[in-house]
Amino acid sequence: MNYQETFDKVVTHLMAQGCQALDENDDACRYRGENGTQCAVGALITDEAYTEELENKVVTDKPVQDALKASGVFKRATPKAVEFFRDLQEIHDSNYAKEWPTELQIFADKNNLGLKL
């Protein structure tokens, strides 16, 4: 997937889900949360590539990068790719769902991407 396709998939997922993917105590974001929710990066990781080991790790950690590679999201963890996914993860983790459209627009502008809400 190229950056636009990846971004489109994340936007579609987040807007349809409408809430953060949280643990059972609703106090920590997860790649796979309660009731089948997924964070921005978690939505890109296939079920086959997902392991519980990914939880409490960020995109800069090798296990997450390996899961993204195994999911066909990127071939190499270049600094640009890592920053791209880290920023998407940050949008999910650090903002309420009602703030996502604004934050996604800022992200799209920064990365020269189109945004379809």
N, C-alpha and C positions, 0 to 999 in steps of 0.2 A: 504494500500500500504506500502511496505517496503521502506527503503531509496533508494535502487537502482532503484526500479520502479518509485518512486517519482522523482528522479533525471533524469531518462530517459525521463519522461513526460515533465519536465521543459526544458531540453535540446532540445528535438524535437520541442517544442512550440517556444522557443526563436529563434532557428536557422531558422525555417520556417517563423516566423514573421519578423525577421531581423531589427527590430527597437524597441525603447523604447515605452512603453505605456504612453503617455503624455496627459496633459489637453489641452484644446482648444488653450491655449497660448504657448504651447510647452515649458513650463518652470517648470513643476512639474510632477513627475512620479505618476501614478495612478494604482490602481488594474484593473480598466477598463478605458482605454483611448479612444481617438478619433478613429473612423473607426474600432471599434471592437477589438482594440488591448488590450492585457492583460500583466501585468508584470509577473515575474517569479512565484510569490506566487498567484497572481490573476488568473493565468491559472489553479491553483489547486482548486480554490473556485468555486463551482457550481453556476449556475444562481440562484437557489433556496436559497442558503445561502448568496449570495451577497446582500449588501445594500449600499447605498450611504454613510452611517455612517462610513464605513471602510476607506474611502478616508482620507488622511492625518494622518493615523494611521500606526503603524509598527507592526511587528509580536509579539513584547513583550506586545502589548495592548490586553486586554481581548476580545474585539469584533472581532479582527482578529483571535485570537485563537479559539473562538467559531465558527466562520465561517469555519475554517479549520476542526474542529471536526465535524460540521454538514455536511461537504463535504466528510467525511470518510477518510481524509488524515492522521490524527492521533487520538488516543483515549485520550491521556493525553498530556498536554503541559509540558513535562519534560524539564529540562534545556538543555539537548542534542538536543531535537526536536526543541526547540525555537531557539537555536543557528544555527542549520541546515537551518531552513527557513529564519532566519535573514540574514545569509550569502548569500543565494540564492537571497534574495531581494536586497542585497547590490550589487551583481554582475550586476543585471539589472539596478538599480538606479544610480550607480556611474561610469559606464563604457559605452563607445560607443559600438554599436553592433559589430564593427570590432574587439573589444578587448575581446568579450565574449568567443571565443574558448580558448584563453590562460587562462582567469580567470576561466572558467569551468574546465579546466584541473588541475589547481592549487587546486580548490575545490575538484575535484574527488580524487586527490592524498591525500589530507588532510583527506578525509573521507573514504579512501580505496574503492572507487567506480570505476567501469569501465566507460569509456566515448566513446560513438559512435557518431561521427559527420557526 
